[in-house]
Amino acid sequence: MVPTPKVGPESGGKGYSAFFDGNDAAVIKHSELFETKEMTISFWIYLLKDSVGGWRTILHKGEGNN
């Protein structure tokens, strides 16, 4: 992941997390392993603020906006 995200709190006192403040992002470089018709990505999201009425991109695949 580039750039390396800020470190966030662990879950239940164990492990690590990435912290994104809503203004930063990170990119995972392309791999041939991603060239598949089906893929599963699993993660937890812990929101520090309630909705402010706008959409936020959580995950994006590809270079364009579609």
N, C-alpha and C positions, 0 to 999 in steps of 0.2 A: 504494500500500500504506500503510495507516494502522494504527498509527504506523509511521514509517520504521524498518526494522530496523537493528540494530547492524551495522557493517561487519565482514565476516569476511575471511579471507585470500584472495588471488587464486589461480587455478589455473594452475600452471606459470609463474608470474611475470607473468601477463597477466590482465586483467579484474578483476571484482569479485565479491563474494559477500555473502550475508546471513547473519548469525550469530544463531541462536536457541538459548538455553541450556536449553530444556525448560520454562521457566516463563513465557516470553513468547510472544506470537502477533501476527499482523498480518492485516488484512482488506483484500481488494481489493474496491472498490465495484462494485456491479452495473452491468452494461452490457448493452444490447440485443444486443450481439454474442455474449453468453453464452447467449442463448435459442435453442438448437439441440439437435437430438437427438444429435449427435455432437460431441465436442470432444477435442482432444489437448493435454495439458500435459506438458512434458518438463523435467526438471531433475536435477541430481546431488545426492546426499546424502552427506556425509562425516561419519561418526559419530566423536565424540571419546571416547565411552565404550562399553563392551560392554553387552549387555542386562542389565537389572536385574529381569527377570521381569514387567514390566508393558507394556501396550499404550500407544502414543502416536499421537495423530492427526497425520498428516502433511498431509492436505488434506481440506477439508470444504466442500461446496457446499450452500447453503441455510441457513435460520435454525434449523431443528429438528435433532434428533439423528439423524434417519433419512435 
